[in-house]
Amino acid sequence: MTDHSLVTRAISDHRRNYLENRFVYPVFSRRSKGISIGINLNPDKVCNFNCIYCQVDRHQPSATHEPDIATIVLELRNILESVKRGDFFSTGPFKKIPKERLPLRDIAFSGDGEPSLFSGFLPLTEEVISLKKELGFPEIKLVMITNGSGLSRPEIQKALELFDKNHGEVWAKLDAGTEAYFRQVCRTQTGFHKILENILQVSQKRPVVIQSCFMKVHDKKPEKSEIEAYIGRLADILALNGTIKLVQIYTVARKPTEEFVSPLEDPELDQIAEAVRTKIKVPVKAYYHASL
């Protein structure tokens, strides 16, 4: 099997289990372009969104429930120490991939639900920052992958201030331009206006990365009017003094739990990305169904 095939297989495999760990798991991330160490803050699979493209099977019960900060820090320590020693690259799921294809890019607060729902997000952030400094990884990025619903919580605001001082980024999801499409795709009781407001307020304090997943629903791609409305939402953020560092336009790369969801073809995804580039002046990167 070629290096390209091995990396492609690693991209498609984002299982949350690694060795005997309960919360911390490394994956090869196409958007990070290397190893991202995920911290699953929702092992109970509880999320306030029920996105149609999500690959988490919420019908199957989880053996682990409330995250434990001490265990998270220990598991993260073990992985970082393994990376530092070098044996991380010779064992486990990445052992057949050349080490030069496996740069450690970030530590991501993410998982099987919305990380901002975790009540211990602030103290965990403090512990992770302390640990990466202790082990000699001060430059490794911190990433919060969020649906945006909890960004206004005071403890999250405090945690993001620590992110700002320690190479942190917010990757906020925005998968729609209209309320109706947002409801169809994200299936949540949270209002679309609340998501937009939270993203705006965060982006007014630091640059944000916007993550947008577009797909076919019952074999139909998003309407042109929906994409135009989506671009309008991005333009609104910029007009109100928000800063967008990057827009990530992608489609489903792993099998979603809903069978009526399928990936866009590469030209269809390119069309959306080019429309964003043309109408607003921000960096845009497309990530395809089987892309590196």
Secondary structure, 3 states (H helix, E strand, C coil): CCHHHHHHHHHHCCCCCCCCCCCEEEEEECCCCEEEEEEECCCCCCCCCCCCCCCCCCCCCCCCCCCCHHHHHHHHHHHHHHHHHCHHHHCHHHCCCCHHHCCEEEEEEECCCCHHHCCCHHHHHHHHHHHHHHCCCCCCEEEEEECCCCCCCHHHHHHHHHHHHCCEEEEEECCCCCHHHHHHHHCCCCCHHHHHHHHHHHHCCCCEEEEEECEEECCECCCHHHHHHHHHHHHHHHHCCCCEEEEEEECCCCCCCCCCEEECCHHHHHHHHHHHHHHCCCCEEEECCCCC
